[in-house]
């Protein structure tokens, strides 16, 4: 549930928190697609959220910052929603 709320929050705009750690996903070939894969995996099994983030080299704060970065850009937001299957 928390991840769904974060995803909705990220897609609705707002001010991004400034984590101490830069998102590792920014180094990925397609961070938006990777963020959507993380969101889909967490939605499928919320109990594995920490493991999913670790598998992708992310902290919760870094992932949240990435979602805010995506939400601030309409093109990235559209790409994220498409990658999520919506």
N, C-alpha and C positions, 0 to 999 in steps of 0.2 A: 504494500500500500504506500509506504514512504517513497519508494522509487517512482511510482505512478504520479504521486504529488510533485516530486522533483521534476519529472518530465513535463508535467502540465505547467508548472511554474516556469520552467525554462522556455517553453514554447509561448508563454504569455508575456514575456519581457520581464522587466525589473532590473535591479542593479545587481551585478555579479559580485559575489564575495571575492576577496583577494586572498587566495591561499598562499602560504609560505612556499609551497611546492608548485612549480610550473607543471601543467598537465603533460604527462609523458605522451599522451595521444597526439599531441601536436606534431610529433615526430613520425607518426604513422603516415602511410601513403594517402589514406583517406580517413582523417579523423572523424568526419561526420558519419560515414558508414560504420566505422568502428564503434562510435557512441551509440548508434542505433542497434548494433549487434549486442552491445552490453545491455541496453534497455530491454531488448526482447528477451535475452537470457534471464534477466532479473525478474521480468514480468512472468515468465514461465515458471520460475521457482524462486520466489523472494527469499527463502531461507538460505540460498546459496549466494546472496549478493556480495558478501565479502570475498568469497572464493572467485567469483566472476571478475570482480575488480582486480584482484591480485593476478589472475591469469592474464589480464590485459595490461598489467603494470601500472595500475591506477590506484590512487587513494580516493576515499569518498569526497574529500575536498577538491581534488584535482578533477574528478568526474563532474562534480557540481559546477566547477568553473568552466569546464568544456561545454556543458549544457547551456550555461548562460552565454558563452561566446556564440554558440549556434543560434540561440534565441535572438541575439542582437542583430543577426544578419538574415534578412528575408529569404535569400537564396539558399543559405545553409539550412534554415528552418524547413523550407520546402523539401530539400534533399533528405533531411532527417526524417520527416514525416513519411516520405515515399519509401525510404529504407525500412521504416518501421512497419510498412505494409498498409499505410493509410492514405 
